[in-house]
Amino acid sequence: MKFFSYKTAPNVRKVMIYLRERGIEPPFETVEVDIMNGEQNTPEFRAINPLGKVPALQLDDGSFITESLPIVEYLQETIPGGRPVLGETPGERAKIRSIERYIEMEITGTMGIMAHNMMPLYTARFGASPEVVEYARRRQAMALGFLDNYIADRSFVYGDGPTLADISLFVTLESAFLVNADVDPKYENIIRCYENFKNRPSVAL
């Protein structure tokens, strides 16, 4: 298998941290795609992922899986062993996926809206809209409030140990500075979980 990557991209980091948290060596060859210089827009890469995004996983039969969560789920289902980052029971797995999905849609997703309307990498193609940025900030604030209440007094987002939800939260908050979206200190539970996960060996670049 081949894993098309840009080392510091949040969704690439999600997959790599997931593997490290499971204690499993990457079962693929890594191919770096220089997205800062537009390599993702070349015909060669568009043949791999027409959306022009990393990560993408090429299977041994030549087909591709795109998007970080489907890649994680494929690796989960095809590689046995390791720590249960996605949960041990059907109920746990559903709950972890549920809160991870919320983080991805309402916190990571709103940050993406900000990026598309602020960062030159995107505004050259999509244009910039301060009004849309403010909408995304308000929507993200609501999501952060919900997540902070959901976490309550736990040390991690779900349960007693780190899960895929913590990985998604971590890679999102690590990129928040790019759109001036650092988390308000009033979200103490989110910050505690982030700081706890930040110190894990799995997050090293």
N, C-alpha and C positions, 0 to 999 in steps of 0.2 A: 504494500500500500504506500501511497504518497500523500503527505499532508502539506497543503499549500498554505503558507503562513506569512505573517509579518509579526515579528517577535513581540512587539509591544502593543499590538492591537488587542483591545479588551476581549473580543470573542475568541481570538487565538489563545490568549492567556487562560481563558476559562477552560478550554480543553486541556491544556498542559497542566494547569493546577489540579484539575480533576484527576488526571492520571497519577500525579504525584501523591495526592491525598489517598488514592486507592493503593499506592505502593506498587504501581505497575510501570514497567519500562514502556516507552512509546513503541507501538507495534508497527511503525511506519518510518519511511524516509521523509525528512522534512525538506521542503522546497520553499525558499524565501521569495516572496513577491514584493518588489520595491514599490509600495503604494504611494510613497511620497513623491516619487518621480513618474507616477502614472502607469506603472507596469500592469496594473489591474485592468487598464482600458485597452490593452493590446488585443488584436484578434486572437492571438495564441491563448491568452488567459480567458478571454470571453468565451472561447470554445469549451473551457472548463466550467466556468460559472458566468452565464450571460449577464448576471447582475453586477459583475465586476467587484466582488467582495471576497475577503478571506474571513474565516478559513473555508477550505474545501478539501474533502477527503476522497482520493481516488482509490477505489477498491481494486482487488487483483484482477477482476474481470474487465477493468477499464472504465466502469461506470463511476459516477461521482455522487457524493452526499455533500450538500451545502448547509450552512447555518450551524452554529455551535451546539445547540441542544439536540438536534437529530444526530449529529456526530457523536456526542456524549452517549446518547441512548444506544446507538449502534455498538459502540465500544463496550458499554455495559452489558449488552445482550450477547456479545460474541466472545468476550474475554472473561473467563471465570476467575474467581478469587479476589483477594484484596479487601480493603475496608469498605463497608457498605455506605458509600457517600450518598447514594440515592435512597437509602432506607432498606430495612430488612424484611418488612411485610408489605403486602399490597396496600394496606391503609397508610403506612408510613410513606411509601413511595408516592402515593397520590397526594398526600398533604405536602410533602417536600416539593413536588413538581408544581403544586398549586401556588405556594408562596413564592417559589422561584419565578414562575410565570408572571406573577404580579410585579415582582421587582423588575423583570425584564421589560414588561410592557409600560409600566407607569413611572419608573425611575430611570432605567436605561433608555427607554423609548423617548421620554420627554427630553432627555439630554441630547439624544440624536436630533430631535427637532431643533433644539437650540443650536447645535453644531451646524446644521444645514443652513441656518439663517445668520450665522456669525463668522464661521471660519472660512478664510479665503479658498481653502481646498474645495469647499462646496459652493460658496456663494457665486463663484464664477459661472457655475452651471445653473444654480437654482435661484439666484438672487438673494437679497437679504431683506428681512422684515422684522423690525424691532417689535411690532405688535405681536407677531407669532412667538417671538422669544419670550415676551412677557406672559403670554398665554401658557407657554410650556412651563415657565417658572411657577406660576400659580397652580397648575395641575400637579407639578412635581411636589410642591409643598403639601398639598392634600395627601399625596401618596406617602410621603415621608411621615406625616402625622399618623396615618393608619399603620404603617410598618412599625413605628416606634411603640405604639400601643400594643401591637401584636406580639412584639418581642418581650415586652414586660421586663421581668428581672432576670431573664436568661442570659447566659454568656455567649450563646450563639443563636442564630435566627430561629432554628427549630431544634428542639431537643437538647441533649447534653453535650453533643459534639458537633463539629463542623459538617455541613452538608453542601450540596450543590447550591442551595440558597445563599449560603455565606460566600461561596465562590463568586456568584453573580453580583452580589452586593459589593464585594471587595473590588472586582475589576471595574465596576461602574464608578465607585467613589474615587478610585485611583486616577480616573480620567476627568473627574469633575472640574479640576483647575482649568482645563482647556476651554470651558464655557463659563467660567466664573460661577460655578455652582457648588462650591464647597458646602458641606452640610452645616446647618446652623447648630451651634453648641446645645441648643435647647433639646435637640433630639438625642438625649443622653444614652438611650438604649441602643440606638443605631451606632453611635460612636463607640460604645463599649464593644459591640460585636465586631465592628471594623478593626479596632485596635487589637482585639484578641486574635483575629484571623491574620492581621498584618504581620504578626510575629512568628507565623508558622513557616517552617523551612520550604514548604511547597510553593511559596509565592516568589521565591528568588528568580530573577531573570537570567 
